[in-house]
Amino acid sequence: MKKDSFQENIVHGEKGVKTVVILETSFSKEIRIVFKKGQVMKEHKAGFPIIVHILKGSIEFGVEGVKNQMDEGAIITLDSNVPHDLFAQEDSIVRLTLSKQDNVDRVQKVVEDSKQ
């Protein structure tokens, strides 16, 4: 058994989105993404299906150029290789579920490439 929290020890990145791996299981990697209002993750793709869950706040979630409003509690799945981007309309906490086969470093590279 593994236990942790998405709501504790929150750290905001001053120059960009902040990510941390909360849990790794035999089938997934659970990542917390913390946004300050106005921060973005530029358009990118994941090589495996993902799940994005808004735990707090409000995110404009672009999928193939179409903007989707996602507020606290909203959840969305994407197949692999679907272009998407995120824009924080307010301070937000996002849960990203990756396939165990996906690479966390890929997510960090997207964050680094998105710094304003």
LINSUL-V735963 format. One record per helix or strand of 2 or more residues. SS is the DSSP state (hx for helix, st for strand). FROM is the first residue (numbers start at 0). TO is the last residue. Records with the same first field share a line. If there is no record, write none. Layout:
# LINSUL-V735963
SS=FROM-TO  FROM-TO
This chain:
# LINSUL-V735963
st=17-23  27-34  39-43  49-55  57-62  65-70  74-77  83-87  91-98
hx=103-113
